[in-house]
Amino acid sequence: MTTRLFLIRHAQNDWVRTGRLAGRTPGVHLNEEGRQQAEALGRRLAAAELQAVYSSPLERAIETAQAILKHHPHLELQIEEGIREVDFGKWTGRRLRQLARTRLWQTVQRTPSRARFPGGESIREMQMRVVEALERIAGQHPGGRIVIVSHSDVIKSVVAHYAGMHLDMFQRLIISPASLSIIALHRTGPRIVRVNDISHYECQTG
């Protein structure tokens, strides 16, 4: 019996383009481009036999999940704290170009397993938190197809975990807005089926 995790990053929002770290900032919503991306994703998954849809509690993730649920009215959105964005602590809301001048930025990029955000969590703690949540969710839906709407670094850490990659290599992964990554959990071990697939809207934007 194989359980499939459909890992989805929330769609585009204005913070992505401003060079600021949104983190857990409340009130960050999808912009027009993001809504179009989410709608394209919803259409792509319309025929999928989904058993559950889980979302991070942040608005941009919930709005992306709702675009999927439009095609699956028999399902209810389930909010999961365990897949929430990284707690960036005092880095939240700051400009990336300013953060890039700090020593911690170099650690985050080169040896993220050693990085802890000031007043927030470490990247290792985030990975453990999310993997634990996904294993629990998978256990509740054996053999099912489960949508998980979360955030870039969260999904990168999950893909790295199930691929057997050291956390220090997770920055090599790209997880784009409204992208689809699929991990199959089988009794013989996990399989990486798809990573960062944006074909549902890439063809529309060129």
C-alpha positions as CSV (number, residue, x, y, z in Angstrom):
1,M,0.0,0.0,0.0
2,T,1.4,3.4,-1.1
3,T,0.5,6.7,0.4
4,R,1.2,9.7,-1.8
5,L,2.0,13.2,-0.4
6,F,1.2,16.0,-2.9
7,L,3.5,18.7,-1.5
8,I,2.4,22.2,-2.8
9,R,4.0,25.5,-2.2
10,H,1.5,28.4,-1.8
11,A,1.1,30.5,-4.9
12,Q,2.6,33.9,-5.7
13,N,2.1,36.9,-3.4
14,D,3.5,40.4,-3.4
15,W,6.1,39.7,-0.7
16,V,7.9,37.3,-3.0
17,R,8.7,40.2,-5.4
18,T,9.6,42.8,-2.8
19,G,12.7,41.0,-1.4
20,R,11.3,40.9,2.1
21,L,11.1,37.8,4.3
22,A,7.4,37.2,5.0
23,G,7.9,34.3,7.3
24,R,4.9,34.0,9.6
25,T,3.7,37.5,9.0
26,P,-0.1,37.5,9.1
27,G,-2.2,39.0,6.3
28,V,-0.1,38.0,3.4
29,H,-2.5,37.1,0.6
30,L,-2.1,35.8,-3.0
31,N,-1.9,38.5,-5.6
32,E,-3.5,38.3,-9.0
33,E,-0.7,36.2,-10.5
34,G,-0.9,33.9,-7.5
35,R,-4.6,33.4,-7.8
36,Q,-4.2,32.4,-11.5
37,Q,-1.4,30.0,-10.5
38,A,-3.6,28.5,-7.8
39,E,-6.6,28.1,-10.2
40,A,-4.4,26.4,-12.7
41,L,-3.2,24.0,-10.0
42,G,-6.7,23.4,-8.9
43,R,-7.7,22.4,-12.5
44,R,-4.7,20.1,-12.7
45,L,-5.7,18.2,-9.6
46,A,-9.5,18.3,-10.4
47,A,-9.5,14.6,-11.5
48,A,-7.2,13.4,-8.7
49,E,-8.7,11.1,-6.2
50,L,-7.8,13.0,-3.1
51,Q,-8.5,11.8,0.4
52,A,-7.5,14.9,2.3
53,V,-6.3,18.5,2.0
54,Y,-4.1,20.0,4.7
55,S,-2.7,23.5,4.8
56,S,-0.4,25.7,6.8
57,P,-2.4,28.2,8.9
58,L,-1.1,31.2,6.9
59,E,-3.4,32.9,4.6
60,R,-1.4,32.5,1.4
61,A,-1.4,28.7,1.9
62,I,-5.1,28.5,2.8
63,E,-6.0,30.5,-0.3
64,T,-4.0,28.1,-2.5
65,A,-5.6,25.1,-0.8
66,Q,-9.1,26.6,-1.4
67,A,-8.4,26.7,-5.1
68,I,-7.9,22.9,-5.0
69,L,-10.9,22.3,-2.8
70,K,-13.2,24.0,-5.3
71,H,-12.9,20.9,-7.4
72,H,-13.3,18.5,-4.4
73,P,-16.4,19.8,-2.5
74,H,-16.7,16.6,-0.5
75,L,-13.4,17.4,1.3
76,E,-12.9,19.9,4.1
77,L,-9.8,22.0,4.6
78,Q,-7.7,20.8,7.6
79,I,-5.3,23.3,9.2
80,E,-2.1,21.7,10.3
81,E,0.3,23.7,12.6
82,G,3.1,21.2,11.9
83,I,3.5,22.3,8.3
84,R,3.6,26.1,9.1
85,E,6.4,28.3,7.7
86,V,9.8,28.4,9.4
87,D,9.9,30.6,12.5
88,F,12.4,33.2,11.3
89,G,12.2,35.1,14.6
90,K,13.8,38.5,14.3
91,W,14.5,38.0,10.6
92,T,10.7,38.2,9.9
93,G,9.9,41.2,7.7
94,R,13.5,42.2,7.0
95,R,14.9,42.7,3.5
96,L,16.9,39.8,2.1
97,R,19.7,42.1,0.8
98,Q,20.3,43.3,4.4
99,L,20.2,39.7,5.7
100,A,22.6,38.6,3.0
101,R,25.3,40.7,4.7
102,T,25.2,38.8,8.0
103,R,27.3,35.8,9.0
104,L,24.2,33.8,9.8
105,W,23.1,34.2,6.1
106,Q,26.2,32.4,5.0
107,T,25.5,29.6,7.5
108,V,21.9,29.3,6.2
109,Q,23.2,29.0,2.7
110,R,26.2,26.7,3.3
111,T,25.6,24.7,6.4
112,P,21.9,25.2,7.2
113,S,21.9,22.3,9.7
114,R,23.8,24.6,12.0
115,A,21.6,27.6,11.6
116,R,19.2,29.0,14.2
117,F,17.2,32.1,13.5
118,P,17.5,34.8,16.3
119,G,14.4,34.5,18.4
120,G,13.1,31.6,16.2
121,E,13.7,28.0,15.4
122,S,16.6,26.1,13.9
123,I,16.3,24.6,10.4
124,R,16.9,21.2,11.9
125,E,14.0,21.7,14.3
126,M,11.8,22.8,11.4
127,Q,12.7,19.7,9.4
128,M,12.0,17.4,12.3
129,R,8.7,19.2,13.1
130,V,7.4,18.9,9.5
131,V,8.5,15.3,8.9
132,E,6.8,14.3,12.2
133,A,3.6,16.0,11.1
134,L,3.7,14.3,7.6
135,E,4.3,10.9,9.1
136,R,1.4,11.4,11.4
137,I,-0.9,12.6,8.6
138,A,0.2,9.7,6.3
139,G,-0.6,7.3,9.1
140,Q,-4.2,8.6,9.2
141,H,-4.7,8.1,5.4
142,P,-3.0,4.8,4.5
143,G,-2.9,4.3,0.8
144,G,-4.4,7.8,0.2
145,R,-3.5,10.8,-1.9
146,I,-3.0,13.7,0.5
147,V,-2.5,17.4,-0.4
148,I,-0.1,19.3,1.8
149,V,0.0,23.1,1.1
150,S,3.0,24.7,2.8
151,H,6.1,26.8,2.1
152,S,9.3,26.7,0.2
153,D,11.9,25.9,2.8
154,V,9.5,23.5,4.5
155,I,9.0,21.5,1.3
156,K,12.7,21.6,0.5
157,S,13.5,20.1,3.8
158,V,10.9,17.4,3.4
159,V,12.2,16.4,-0.1
160,A,15.7,16.3,1.3
161,H,14.7,14.1,4.1
162,Y,12.9,11.5,2.0
163,A,15.6,11.6,-0.7
164,G,18.2,10.8,1.9
165,M,20.0,14.1,1.3
166,H,21.9,15.8,4.2
167,L,20.1,18.9,5.3
168,D,23.2,21.0,4.3
169,M,22.3,20.2,0.7
170,F,18.7,21.3,0.8
171,Q,19.5,24.7,-0.6
172,R,20.3,23.0,-3.9
173,L,16.5,22.3,-4.3
174,I,14.1,24.8,-6.0
175,I,10.5,24.9,-4.9
176,S,8.6,27.5,-6.9
177,P,5.3,29.1,-6.1
178,A,2.3,26.8,-6.7
179,S,4.6,24.0,-7.6
180,L,3.8,20.3,-7.1
181,S,6.1,17.7,-5.6
182,I,5.0,14.2,-5.0
183,I,6.5,11.7,-2.5
184,A,5.3,8.1,-2.4
185,L,5.6,6.4,0.9
186,H,5.7,2.6,0.6
187,R,6.5,-0.2,3.0
188,T,9.8,-0.7,1.2
189,G,10.7,3.0,1.6
190,P,10.0,6.5,0.2
191,R,10.1,7.3,-3.5
192,I,10.5,10.8,-5.0
193,V,8.0,10.9,-7.8
194,R,8.0,14.5,-8.8
195,V,9.8,17.7,-7.7
196,N,8.9,21.4,-8.4
197,D,6.5,20.7,-11.3
198,I,4.9,24.0,-12.5
199,S,3.8,22.7,-15.9
200,H,0.2,23.6,-15.0
201,Y,0.9,27.3,-15.3
202,E,4.4,27.5,-16.9
203,C,2.8,27.0,-20.4
204,Q,0.5,29.9,-19.7
205,T,3.2,32.3,-18.9
206,G,5.9,31.1,-21.2
